[in-house]
């Protein structure tokens, strides 16, 4: 993954004090487990072992804390993905599939209820708010990662293939949260391998939206 894709639109995060780290850790567990709207600042402060004044001094508002929670999870997911990709240094389809491998291990350890960004967006009543902007940024970043990996692998139609990978990824992580069937990322990985192995017929190279031939 190129550094340009890795760092695109990444927010600048100021160093946290020990108290702020406790608040963020407590908020992260509670927001993810119970939902953002169901958790108040009193519960977060109590779980963190700090006063509400400390919480507000460090983050300013619950809304800012929600953004910090989403950005913290995204930062940790990016680091996890980087580590996984580092284990597959050769450019090719296996590096694309490694995104699904990273998702499998990340989901097992950190996301038994699905994607924090998707869950937060589902709770957000605004169509122009900070949560929407943050979650959209995260998803566009991952799509850029897929595009970069597809280009590096030399696959045909890298942008379209990347979108297919993204659809498989997103469908899998929603299925994790819904518990529709077991091991959705393993299923998505298998389908991704099939797509990457199948290649593309040159007759399918028409521009998107050109209609039937």
C-alpha positions, 0 to 999 in steps of 0.5 A: 500500500502506498504512503499516499493511500495510507495517509490520505485524509487521515486526521491529525490527532493530538497526544492524549493525557493519561486521563484522556486515554482512560476516557477514550478507552471507556467511551470506546467500549461503551459506545461500541457495546451499547450504542452511542445514543444509549451511553451518557457522559456520566457512564463514561466518566464513571467507567473511566474513573474520572470526573465529568469535568475531566471528560469535558476538559479533555474532549469538550463535548460528547460529540467530540468524544464520539469523533475521537472514538471513531478515529481511534478505532480507524487508526488502530485498524489501519495499523493492523492492516499495515502489519498484515500487508507487511507480511505479504510484500510481493505485489499481486492478488495475495496482497489484495486478499490480505485485506480480508485476512486482516479483517478476519483477525481484526473482527474476531478480536475487535469487532464482534458487532460489526463495523463501528463506522457503519453502526455510528452512521446508522445512529446519526440522524444528520445527513451533513454532520461530523459523524457522516463526514468521518465515516465517509472518510474512512470508507473512501480511504479503504476503497483507495487502498483497494484501488492501489493494491489492484493497480499494483497487482496489475489486475484488469480494470483496477477501479472496478475490481476495487469496487467489487472488493469493497462491496464484498468487504462491506457486505461481510462486515455488515453480516458480522454485525447481523450474524446472518451466517458464520464466517462471512469474511472467509466467504467474501475472501473466497469470492474475491479470489474467484474474481481475481482469478477469473480475469476479464474478457476484453469485450467487457472494457467498455466505459461504465455507463455505456449501456449494453452492447 
